[in-house]
């Protein structure tokens, strides 16, 4: 068995990690974003379905394409962020199952079963989006996950002609702790949210 992570690592991933709304003027490289994805893709999904698709927005042109679809309170922080991940789900994910789950005909489980496609895609794509946040934090990057955007507009602009649908956005970079960082909000205690049976 692996040893538990150090307290410093747990702080970085969970306890002192924050959602940032302002960013230092520091680049996030393409290689860093590749590393983020390569870690996130290793998290478990049902039948290794891996339905998450990510569009990393970095260039001025790409930011200009995204900007009209952002809620007003998300514009400034997203335009300032070094990168923004559009975390999306490919609802044709099952077409990749012959590659991703080759020891069974998993594709046949989904073909024509739209409720199963929607449920599995949404669940596993969201899981992978959470892995993406933890992967970025593990590499020393800060995140600002958010909704607050026109999903239909983003889908038409970035995923036209596919079955890929946006789920949420994650600004990625080096957060500025001196600007727009809200106080830590409370969390539910174990007994309020969990039980051991």
Backbone as CSV, one residue per row, in Angstrom:
resi,resn,N_x,N_y,N_z,CA_x,CA_y,CA_z,C_x,C_y,C_z
1,UNK,0.835,-1.192,0.000,0.000,0.000,0.000,0.877,1.251,0.000
2,UNK,0.378,2.291,-0.619,1.086,3.564,-0.624,0.960,4.235,0.739
3,UNK,1.976,5.030,1.060,1.921,5.801,2.298,0.978,6.976,2.120
4,UNK,0.338,7.448,3.198,-0.491,8.653,3.087,0.330,9.838,2.614
5,UNK,-0.309,10.753,1.933,0.358,11.984,1.529,0.746,12.798,2.757
6,UNK,1.728,13.629,2.580,2.144,14.513,3.668,1.070,15.560,3.930
7,UNK,1.127,16.166,5.102,0.199,17.247,5.418,0.317,18.384,4.415
8,UNK,1.547,18.673,3.986,1.732,19.750,3.007,1.013,19.426,1.705
9,UNK,1.068,18.171,1.282,0.378,17.771,0.051,-1.136,17.839,0.215
10,UNK,-1.626,17.394,1.363,-3.068,17.453,1.611,-3.554,18.895,1.682
11,UNK,-2.742,19.771,2.259,-3.081,21.197,2.262,-3.193,21.721,0.838
12,UNK,-2.206,21.386,0.002,-2.167,21.888,-1.373,-3.362,21.414,-2.184
13,UNK,-3.773,20.186,-1.951,-4.884,19.624,-2.717,-6.247,20.022,-2.168
14,UNK,-6.357,20.127,-0.823,-7.669,20.272,-0.205,-7.759,21.392,0.832
15,UNK,-6.988,21.297,1.896,-7.276,22.064,3.096,-7.031,23.559,2.947
16,UNK,-5.971,23.938,2.274,-5.715,25.370,2.083,-5.909,25.801,0.637
17,UNK,-6.208,24.870,-0.251,-6.495,25.221,-1.647,-7.753,26.076,-1.703
18,UNK,-7.764,27.039,-2.596,-8.877,27.978,-2.674,-9.340,28.127,-4.118
19,UNK,-10.531,28.665,-4.283,-11.029,29.071,-5.596,-10.596,30.515,-5.814
20,UNK,-9.764,30.734,-6.827,-9.201,32.065,-7.064,-10.031,32.841,-8.080
21,UNK,-10.101,34.159,-7.846,-10.827,35.073,-8.724,-9.927,36.123,-9.355
22,UNK,-8.645,36.124,-8.998,-7.670,37.041,-9.583,-6.366,36.282,-9.768
23,UNK,-5.589,36.742,-10.725,-4.452,35.938,-11.180,-3.181,36.765,-11.291
24,UNK,-2.067,36.151,-10.929,-0.764,36.752,-11.161,-0.457,36.724,-12.658
25,UNK,0.380,37.643,-13.084,0.781,37.718,-14.489,1.914,36.721,-14.739
26,UNK,1.556,35.450,-14.694,2.508,34.356,-14.913,1.912,33.381,-15.915
27,UNK,2.717,32.960,-16.855,2.256,32.066,-17.911,2.006,30.654,-17.375
28,UNK,0.996,30.021,-17.926,0.810,28.584,-17.816,1.137,28.014,-19.190
29,UNK,2.139,27.153,-19.244,2.628,26.676,-20.534,1.741,25.565,-21.095
30,UNK,1.856,25.346,-22.392,1.151,24.236,-23.024,1.576,22.914,-22.385
31,UNK,2.855,22.789,-22.057,3.344,21.558,-21.447,2.695,21.327,-20.090
32,UNK,2.520,22.386,-19.315,1.833,22.231,-18.021,0.403,21.741,-18.213
33,UNK,-0.292,22.284,-19.212,-1.674,21.857,-19.460,-1.723,20.405,-19.917
34,UNK,-0.739,20.000,-20.695,-0.661,18.589,-21.077,-0.449,17.700,-19.853
35,UNK,0.399,18.159,-18.929,0.631,17.404,-17.700,-0.638,17.315,-16.858
36,UNK,-1.381,18.407,-16.794,-2.645,18.401,-16.058,-3.575,17.336,-16.642
37,UNK,-3.733,17.352,-17.967,-4.615,16.359,-18.591,-4.100,14.939,-18.362
38,UNK,-2.779,14.748,-18.529,-2.222,13.399,-18.409,-2.372,12.829,-17.007
39,UNK,-2.431,13.673,-15.985,-2.749,13.192,-14.641,-4.248,12.935,-14.499
40,UNK,-5.061,13.877,-14.947,-6.510,13.764,-14.776,-7.077,12.535,-15.469
41,UNK,-6.518,12.173,-16.604,-7.066,11.042,-17.366,-6.881,9.711,-16.651
42,UNK,-6.020,9.679,-15.628,-5.752,8.430,-14.930,-6.785,8.114,-13.853
43,UNK,-7.629,9.073,-13.500,-8.670,8.803,-12.506,-9.696,7.821,-13.037
44,UNK,-10.349,7.067,-12.160,-11.279,6.040,-12.613,-12.575,6.589,-13.192
45,UNK,-13.049,5.918,-14.232,-14.392,6.139,-14.780,-15.006,4.772,-15.069
46,UNK,-16.323,4.714,-15.096,-17.015,3.445,-15.332,-16.634,2.894,-16.697
47,UNK,-16.237,1.639,-16.733,-15.811,0.971,-17.967,-14.712,1.762,-18.681
48,UNK,-13.934,2.512,-17.903,-12.866,3.332,-18.467,-13.389,4.226,-19.592
49,UNK,-14.614,4.705,-19.437,-15.301,5.401,-20.534,-14.696,6.748,-20.888
50,UNK,-14.105,7.433,-19.939,-13.335,8.660,-20.197,-14.065,9.657,-21.102
51,UNK,-15.263,10.101,-20.708,-16.021,10.971,-21.605,-15.626,12.445,-21.575
52,UNK,-14.773,12.857,-20.632,-14.395,14.267,-20.573,-13.612,14.672,-21.812
53,UNK,-13.960,15.850,-22.318,-13.169,16.506,-23.352,-12.850,17.895,-22.817
54,UNK,-11.663,18.387,-23.092,-11.227,19.666,-22.548,-10.735,20.553,-23.672
55,UNK,-11.216,21.767,-23.673,-10.704,22.793,-24.585,-10.019,23.846,-23.709
56,UNK,-8.692,23.925,-23.784,-7.937,24.901,-23.006,-7.857,26.207,-23.787
57,UNK,-8.398,27.254,-23.214,-8.443,28.570,-23.848,-7.265,29.395,-23.344
58,UNK,-6.351,29.759,-24.255,-5.180,30.544,-23.864,-4.979,31.790,-24.728
59,UNK,-5.156,31.648,-26.012,-4.810,32.732,-26.930,-5.820,33.874,-26.840
60,UNK,-5.409,35.051,-27.287,-6.319,36.210,-27.313,-7.525,35.922,-28.182
61,UNK,-7.304,35.275,-29.317,-8.419,34.957,-30.217,-9.419,34.017,-29.547
62,UNK,-8.910,32.992,-28.869,-9.798,32.040,-28.203,-10.551,32.713,-27.057
63,UNK,-9.862,33.577,-26.305,-10.530,34.300,-25.224,-11.642,35.196,-25.784
64,UNK,-11.381,35.823,-26.924,-12.395,36.677,-27.545,-13.614,35.858,-27.965
65,UNK,-13.404,34.627,-28.369,-14.518,33.754,-28.733,-15.330,33.329,-27.518
66,UNK,-14.644,33.139,-26.377,-15.323,32.705,-25.164,-16.055,33.844,-24.466
67,UNK,-15.495,35.029,-24.516,-15.977,36.165,-23.715,-17.475,36.438,-23.841
68,UNK,-18.067,36.431,-25.045,-19.501,36.776,-25.141,-20.426,35.822,-24.396
69,UNK,-19.935,34.655,-24.041,-20.794,33.643,-23.418,-20.642,33.592,-21.901
70,UNK,-19.802,34.460,-21.345,-19.570,34.474,-19.907,-20.583,35.360,-19.196
71,UNK,-21.017,34.932,-18.022,-21.818,35.816,-17.182,-20.974,37.029,-16.810
72,UNK,-21.648,38.145,-16.587,-20.936,39.411,-16.365,-19.895,39.317,-15.254
73,UNK,-20.233,38.648,-14.158,-19.300,38.578,-13.034,-18.148,37.605,-13.265
74,UNK,-18.166,36.875,-14.372,-17.077,35.951,-14.681,-16.144,36.458,-15.781
75,UNK,-16.460,37.609,-16.370,-15.690,38.085,-17.517,-14.274,38.475,-17.122
76,UNK,-14.147,39.394,-16.169,-12.817,39.944,-15.860,-11.844,38.862,-15.401
77,UNK,-12.261,38.015,-14.483,-11.341,37.007,-13.958,-10.973,35.966,-15.013
78,UNK,-11.900,35.702,-15.943,-11.608,34.723,-16.986,-10.692,35.310,-18.050
79,UNK,-10.892,36.566,-18.387,-10.010,37.204,-19.360,-8.600,37.384,-18.791
80,UNK,-8.495,37.528,-17.472,-7.192,37.706,-16.830,-6.460,36.378,-16.642
81,UNK,-7.201,35.289,-16.506,-6.585,33.991,-16.222,-5.654,33.563,-17.362
82,UNK,-4.516,32.976,-17.029,-3.610,32.493,-18.076,-4.237,31.427,-18.968
83,UNK,-5.108,30.614,-18.399,-5.784,29.578,-19.177,-7.156,29.325,-18.567
84,UNK,-8.085,28.943,-19.416,-9.414,28.525,-18.965,-9.732,27.195,-19.625
85,UNK,-10.063,26.215,-18.822,-10.472,24.919,-19.353,-11.982,24.893,-19.502
86,UNK,-12.440,24.635,-20.716,-13.841,24.290,-20.907,-13.917,22.780,-20.686
87,UNK,-14.467,22.390,-19.551,-14.608,20.969,-19.237,-15.937,20.515,-19.828
88,UNK,-15.857,19.563,-20.735,-17.030,19.144,-21.488,-17.151,17.628,-21.467
89,UNK,-18.298,17.154,-21.920,-18.572,15.724,-21.983,-18.927,15.348,-23.411
90,UNK,-18.292,14.292,-23.898,-18.624,13.759,-25.220,-19.671,12.669,-25.037
91,UNK,-20.880,12.953,-25.467,-21.951,11.984,-25.312,-21.938,10.912,-26.402
92,UNK,-20.902,10.911,-27.220,-20.604,9.776,-28.101,-19.392,9.016,-27.563
93,UNK,-19.138,9.134,-26.261,-17.965,8.512,-25.632,-17.879,7.019,-25.894
94,UNK,-19.030,6.372,-26.027,-19.069,4.921,-26.177,-18.411,4.449,-27.465
95,UNK,-18.239,5.343,-28.442,-17.551,4.971,-29.684,-16.073,4.675,-29.445
96,UNK,-15.533,5.170,-28.332,-14.129,4.916,-27.983,-13.954,3.659,-27.126
97,UNK,-15.030,3.022,-26.728,-14.919,1.888,-25.822,-14.195,0.685,-26.422
98,UNK,-14.268,0.425,-27.732,-13.443,-0.672,-28.250,-11.947,-0.471,-27.970
99,UNK,-11.500,0.773,-27.914,-10.112,1.070,-27.563,-9.913,1.073,-26.051
100,UNK,-10.830,1.704,-25.326,-10.636,1.953,-23.905,-11.018,0.768,-23.012
101,UNK,-11.895,-0.105,-23.496,-12.376,-1.246,-22.709,-12.430,-2.467,-23.630
102,UNK,-11.253,-2.909,-24.136,-11.228,-3.875,-25.234,-11.618,-5.300,-24.856
103,UNK,-11.687,-5.620,-23.578,-11.948,-7.002,-23.186,-13.437,-7.352,-23.139
104,UNK,-14.310,-6.389,-23.483,-15.749,-6.664,-23.559,-16.356,-5.732,-24.611
105,UNK,-17.508,-6.103,-25.118,-18.202,-5.264,-26.099,-19.013,-4.198,-25.363
106,UNK,-18.305,-3.294,-24.679,-18.973,-2.276,-23.868,-19.742,-1.270,-24.719
107,UNK,-19.321,-1.071,-25.944,-20.041,-0.137,-26.821,-21.505,-0.543,-26.950
108,UNK,-21.770,-1.840,-27.047,-23.142,-2.327,-27.238,-24.023,-2.039,-26.019
109,UNK,-23.424,-1.811,-24.863,-24.215,-1.483,-23.680,-24.917,-0.134,-23.825
110,UNK,-24.327,0.733,-24.642,-24.797,2.121,-24.732,-25.564,2.439,-26.005
111,UNK,-25.223,1.807,-27.101,-25.825,2.162,-28.383,-27.351,2.065,-28.286
112,UNK,-28.025,3.180,-28.593,-29.482,3.222,-28.569,-30.100,3.399,-27.193
113,UNK,-29.284,3.468,-26.142,-29.812,3.603,-24.775,-29.503,5.020,-24.276
114,UNK,-30.294,5.969,-24.738,-30.009,7.377,-24.454,-30.009,7.699,-22.958
115,UNK,-30.938,7.176,-22.153,-30.850,7.471,-20.713,-29.529,7.013,-20.094
116,UNK,-29.027,5.847,-20.486,-27.750,5.359,-19.965,-26.598,6.217,-20.459
117,UNK,-26.638,6.609,-21.723,-25.594,7.483,-22.281,-25.530,8.787,-21.503
118,UNK,-26.683,9.409,-21.277,-26.723,10.686,-20.581,-26.242,10.552,-19.139
119,UNK,-26.713,9.515,-18.449,-26.339,9.331,-17.047,-24.849,9.029,-16.910
120,UNK,-24.354,8.100,-17.705,-22.949,7.709,-17.601,-22.028,8.837,-18.062
121,UNK,-22.409,9.507,-19.134,-21.580,10.609,-19.617,-21.497,11.738,-18.611
122,UNK,-22.638,12.131,-18.073,-22.672,13.223,-17.100,-21.893,12.869,-15.839
123,UNK,-22.127,11.680,-15.314,-21.469,11.268,-14.067,-19.953,11.185,-14.248
124,UNK,-19.523,10.465,-15.259,-18.096,10.228,-15.428,-17.353,11.447,-15.960
125,UNK,-18.016,12.251,-16.783,-17.389,13.499,-17.229,-17.189,14.472,-16.081
126,UNK,-18.159,14.528,-15.163,-18.028,15.395,-13.991,-16.928,14.902,-13.060
127,UNK,-16.852,13.585,-12.871,-15.748,13.022,-12.093,-14.409,13.459,-12.671
128,UNK,-14.274,13.348,-13.969,-13.001,13.705,-14.594,-12.703,15.197,-14.467
129,UNK,-13.743,16.020,-14.473,-13.528,17.445,-14.246,-12.965,17.721,-12.869
130,UNK,-13.440,16.965,-11.864,-12.890,17.098,-10.513,-11.443,16.628,-10.478
131,UNK,-11.155,15.526,-11.183,-9.759,15.074,-11.255,-8.878,16.155,-11.869
132,UNK,-9.397,16.863,-12.869,-8.623,17.912,-13.530,-8.222,19.001,-12.535
133,UNK,-9.144,19.389,-11.674,-8.839,20.408,-10.663,-7.743,19.910,-9.723
134,UNK,-7.872,18.679,-9.250,-6.856,18.143,-8.350,-5.523,17.958,-9.056
135,UNK,-5.553,17.580,-10.322,-4.307,17.449,-11.080,-3.600,18.795,-11.190
136,UNK,-4.353,19.837,-11.505,-3.751,21.166,-11.609,-3.155,21.594,-10.272
137,UNK,-3.894,21.397,-9.192,-3.385,21.761,-7.870,-2.136,20.958,-7.525
138,UNK,-2.106,19.690,-7.905,-0.956,18.853,-7.570,0.303,19.317,-8.293
139,UNK,0.140,20.021,-9.404,1.271,20.548,-10.172,1.613,21.980,-9.781
140,UNK,1.005,22.471,-8.707,1.339,23.803,-8.218,0.550,24.923,-8.845
141,UNK,-0.510,24.588,-9.564,-1.374,25.591,-10.181,-2.608,25.812,-9.314
142,UNK,-3.187,26.974,-9.421,-4.429,27.288,-8.741,-5.585,27.215,-9.733
143,UNK,-6.791,27.050,-9.198,-7.973,26.895,-10.041,-9.090,27.821,-9.585
144,UNK,-9.928,28.173,-10.543,-11.144,28.912,-10.278,-12.287,28.274,-11.040
145,UNK,-12.814,27.138,-10.536,-13.928,26.496,-11.235,-15.202,27.323,-11.126
146,UNK,-16.034,27.257,-12.167,-17.246,28.081,-12.160,-18.249,27.571,-13.176
147,UNK,-19.502,27.894,-12.910,-20.523,27.835,-13.944,-20.739,29.288,-14.344
148,UNK,-21.922,29.691,-14.635,-22.122,31.092,-14.996,-21.659,31.410,-16.399
149,UNK,-22.174,30.641,-17.357,-21.888,30.901,-18.765,-23.004,30.299,-19.606
150,UNK,-23.084,30.747,-20.836,-24.098,30.286,-21.774,-23.614,28.982,-22.396
151,UNK,-24.095,27.870,-21.870,-23.617,26.573,-22.339,-23.944,26.336,-23.809
152,UNK,-25.138,26.675,-24.218,-25.510,26.466,-25.617,-24.617,27.287,-26.534
153,UNK,-24.314,28.523,-26.126,-23.431,29.361,-26.935,-22.028,28.807,-27.020
154,UNK,-21.491,28.362,-25.890,-20.151,27.762,-25.877,-20.120,26.504,-26.743
155,UNK,-21.160,25.693,-26.624,-21.196,24.456,-27.408,-21.223,24.751,-28.905
156,UNK,-22.007,25.745,-29.304,-22.075,26.105,-30.725,-20.751,26.673,-31.222
157,UNK,-20.076,27.433,-30.368,-18.825,28.089,-30.766,-17.647,27.122,-30.809
158,UNK,-17.578,26.215,-29.845,-16.379,25.386,-29.710,-16.589,23.914,-30.065
159,UNK,-17.824,23.436,-30.064,-18.050,22.005,-30.264,-19.099,21.716,-31.340
160,UNK,-19.275,22.639,-32.263,-20.294,22.468,-33.308,-20.044,21.181,-34.097
161,UNK,-21.128,20.512,-34.435,-21.030,19.305,-35.246,-20.603,18.066,-34.484
162,UNK,-20.568,18.153,-33.153,-20.182,17.002,-32.326,-21.276,16.747,-31.296
163,UNK,-21.076,15.716,-30.511,-21.968,15.447,-29.380,-21.313,15.863,-28.064
164,UNK,-20.339,16.761,-28.157,-19.660,17.281,-26.980,-20.455,18.460,-26.429
165,UNK,-20.710,18.428,-25.127,-21.468,19.474,-24.445,-20.667,19.981,-23.249
166,UNK,-20.585,21.299,-23.111,-19.846,21.891,-21.998,-20.526,21.564,-20.676
167,UNK,-19.708,21.448,-19.633,-20.187,21.144,-18.291,-19.897,22.319,-17.356
168,UNK,-18.624,22.686,-17.212,-18.248,23.846,-16.409,-16.899,24.370,-16.886
169,UNK,-16.508,25.511,-16.356,-15.242,26.149,-16.722,-14.309,26.122,-15.516
170,UNK,-13.008,26.086,-15.798,-12.005,26.174,-14.741,-10.911,27.137,-15.188
171,UNK,-10.817,28.282,-14.533,-9.668,29.149,-14.762,-8.457,28.519,-14.081
172,UNK,-7.313,28.581,-14.750,-6.097,27.922,-14.266,-4.936,28.895,-14.343
173,UNK,-4.170,28.959,-13.279,-3.001,29.822,-13.273,-2.387,29.867,-11.898
174,UNK,-1.809,31.018,-11.580,-1.231,31.258,-10.267,-2.079,32.342,-9.614
175,UNK,-2.872,31.937,-8.635,-3.809,32.859,-8.030,-3.131,33.993,-7.291
176,UNK,-3.802,35.132,-7.274,-3.327,36.290,-6.520,-4.100,36.328,-5.207
177,UNK,-3.448,35.937,-4.091,-4.171,35.860,-2.819,-4.546,37.222,-2.241
178,UNK,-4.001,38.300,-2.814,-4.275,39.637,-2.290,-5.475,40.307,-2.955
179,UNK,-6.088,39.637,-3.928,-7.200,40.237,-4.660,-8.370,39.267,-4.744
180,UNK,-9.546,39.740,-4.348,-10.803,39.017,-4.565,-10.811,37.596,-4.022
181,UNK,-10.058,37.341,-2.966,-10.082,36.012,-2.367,-11.006,36.069,-1.152
182,UNK,-12.132,35.392,-1.256,-13.120,35.425,-0.192,-12.672,34.560,0.978
183,UNK,-13.188,34.859,2.160,-12.883,34.035,3.323,-13.381,32.612,3.127
184,UNK,-12.705,31.689,3.760,-13.099,30.287,3.657,-14.506,30.109,4.227
185,UNK,-15.381,29.556,3.421,-16.753,29.301,3.858,-16.811,27.999,4.643
186,UNK,-17.817,27.856,5.514,-17.905,26.626,6.318,-18.238,25.417,5.455
187,UNK,-17.914,24.264,5.969,-18.272,22.992,5.360,-19.112,22.210,6.364
188,UNK,-19.883,21.271,5.878,-20.667,20.417,6.765,-19.742,19.466,7.516
189,UNK,-20.038,19.254,8.796,-19.306,18.266,9.583,-19.705,16.862,9.132
190,UNK,-18.870,15.905,9.484,-19.110,14.513,9.101,-20.533,14.079,9.447
191,UNK,-20.948,14.336,10.674,-22.257,13.850,11.115,-23.426,14.549,10.424
192,UNK,-23.169,15.671,9.784,-24.203,16.368,9.042,-24.357,15.836,7.622
193,UNK,-23.333,15.184,7.106,-23.353,14.834,5.698,-23.012,13.370,5.413
194,UNK,-22.560,12.644,6.417,-22.097,11.277,6.162,-22.531,10.370,7.294
195,UNK,-22.495,9.093,7.005,-22.774,8.096,8.034,-22.004,6.839,7.725
196,UNK,-21.732,6.082,8.753,-21.086,4.788,8.604,-22.079,3.741,9.083
197,UNK,-22.452,2.848,8.229,-23.464,1.833,8.576,-22.808,0.475,8.790
